Amino acid sequence: MQLDKVLEKNFAKKRKIIPSKFHYDLQGSRYFEKITKTKEYYVTRVEKEILKKISNELNKIFEDNLTFVEFGSGSTEKISILLNDQVKFYVPLDISFDFINKSSKKLSEYFPKLRILPTYCDYIKYIKLPKNISKTKVGFFLGSSIGNFYNGEEKKFLKNAKKTLGKKSFIFVGVDLIKNVKILKNAYNDKGNFTAKFNLNLINIINKKVKTKLKVKDFKYIATFNKKKSSMENFIVSKKYQNFFINKKKFYFKKDEKIQAEISNKFTISKFNKLAKSSGWRVKKHWKDRKKYYAVFLLQA
Ligand SMILES: C[S@@+](CC[C@H](N)C(=O)[O-])C[C@H]1O[C@@H](n2cnc3c(N)ncnc32)[C@H](O)[C@@H]1O
């Protein structure tokens, strides 16, 4: 669904939500990359630590002639830790059109023999993969993106990913674990304000795509922890009453009204095990980092 249609529906409700996939225009992807380099955002660091461990085991887990399929591939920096001669094809799937093309081009300079087939799509749906790629597909869903879905959509994602990857496939899923609230809050409130800029960039995206004239300076960013849901919740907050039009329909934000820009659900090992099983996957193994902040699960279809 296009952004205007989604906002028309979501802004008519009391709890106003902007789904996280709309963050990623080129600027949004660039801000996200900045976040991954901050001291506070541990996710990228600990996931890379685990992927390095996994890279030593790949030839024990899989035979040769693999196709790697990455859902929400972003910069492709993480996959480069895992690429070896077993991998013949790499299919990065992403909604950020310019970014996926730029990162694929860069990756091909480092891995000239690898066939890279960037595919622009919305990964929540079933995706028809390119033809003539090797049969054994290994999926990747990293960056704790499994925590960014609303209303149980993570199950829909995992079911469709299984359909996309097909029989005898595998998927690695990066899962952020419940931890000290201070560490979580800091991760979404970095001192360089990149998380704030990333979220407030939604205003620029809405202006461009929906032709509104909202001003970034009329909003602020906050991130809070929802204990009941074990979820970090990011909001953009309207500093004043303001109204605007979407497809000629009038909407308004009240002063101090919070618009939900992202959720990052945190898991326990058993909660993710349950989710994977109920989505039709078998859990083969999981790895954790030294601090036990994060886990990467290997699931088998
Ligand atoms: C949180 S970032 C993670 C990037 C990278 N995988 C990592 O671990 O650093 C999410 C990535 O998924 C992409 N993305 C978000 N929602 C998407 C969707 N519904 N369909 C396809 N790609 C999506 C974004 O463009 C972005 O590159």
The ligand as an SDF file (V2000), in Angstrom:
LIG
                    3D

 27 29  0  0  0  0  0  0  0  0999 V2000
   17.0180   -2.0750   10.3020 C   0  0  0  0  0  0  0  0  0  0  0  0
   17.6710   -1.9850    8.6680 S   0  0  0  0  0  0  0  0  0  0  0  0
   18.7480   -3.3910    8.6910 C   0  0  0  0  0  0  0  0  0  0  0  0
   19.7800   -3.3510    7.5900 C   0  0  0  0  0  0  0  0  0  0  0  0
   20.7840   -4.5040    7.6380 C   0  0  0  0  0  0  0  0  0  0  0  0
   20.1290   -5.7620    7.3620 N   0  0  0  0  0  0  0  0  0  0  0  0
   21.4840   -4.5670    8.9680 C   0  0  0  0  0  0  0  0  0  0  0  0
   21.3280   -5.5750    9.6320 O   0  0  0  0  0  0  0  0  0  0  0  0
   22.1920   -3.6160    9.3080 O   0  0  0  0  0  0  0  0  0  0  0  0
   16.3180   -2.5320    7.7140 C   0  0  0  0  0  0  0  0  0  0  0  0
   16.5960   -2.7210    6.2430 C   0  0  0  0  0  0  0  0  0  0  0  0
   15.4610   -3.3430    5.6560 O   0  0  0  0  0  0  0  0  0  0  0  0
   14.9100   -2.5470    4.6270 C   0  0  0  0  0  0  0  0  0  0  0  0
   13.4450   -2.6640    4.7610 N   0  0  0  0  0  0  0  0  0  0  0  0
   12.6730   -2.1980    5.7660 C   0  0  0  0  0  0  0  0  0  0  0  0
   11.3930   -2.5750    5.5880 N   0  0  0  0  0  0  0  0  0  0  0  0
   11.3620   -3.2900    4.4330 C   0  0  0  0  0  0  0  0  0  0  0  0
   10.3440   -3.9670    3.7290 C   0  0  0  0  0  0  0  0  0  0  0  0
    9.0750   -3.9890    4.1750 N   0  0  0  0  0  0  0  0  0  0  0  0
   10.6680   -4.6220    2.5800 N   0  0  0  0  0  0  0  0  0  0  0  0
   11.9600   -4.6230    2.1210 C   0  0  0  0  0  0  0  0  0  0  0  0
   12.9750   -4.0020    2.7560 N   0  0  0  0  0  0  0  0  0  0  0  0
   12.6820   -3.3470    3.8950 C   0  0  0  0  0  0  0  0  0  0  0  0
   15.4370   -1.1460    4.8340 C   0  0  0  0  0  0  0  0  0  0  0  0
   15.5410   -0.4270    3.6270 O   0  0  0  0  0  0  0  0  0  0  0  0
   16.8000   -1.4330    5.4810 C   0  0  0  0  0  0  0  0  0  0  0  0
   17.7950   -1.5970    4.5150 O   0  0  0  0  0  0  0  0  0  0  0  0
  1  2  1  0
  2  3  1  0
  2 10  1  0
  3  4  1  0
  4  5  1  0
  5  6  1  0
  5  7  1  0
  7  8  2  0
  7  9  1  0
 10 11  1  0
 11 12  1  0
 11 26  1  0
 12 13  1  0
 13 14  1  0
 13 24  1  0
 14 15  1  0
 14 23  1  0
 15 16  2  0
 16 17  1  0
 17 18  1  0
 17 23  2  0
 18 19  1  0
 18 20  2  0
 20 21  1  0
 21 22  2  0
 22 23  1  0
 24 25  1  0
 24 26  1  0
 26 27  1  0
M  CHG  2   2   1   9  -1
M  END
$$$$
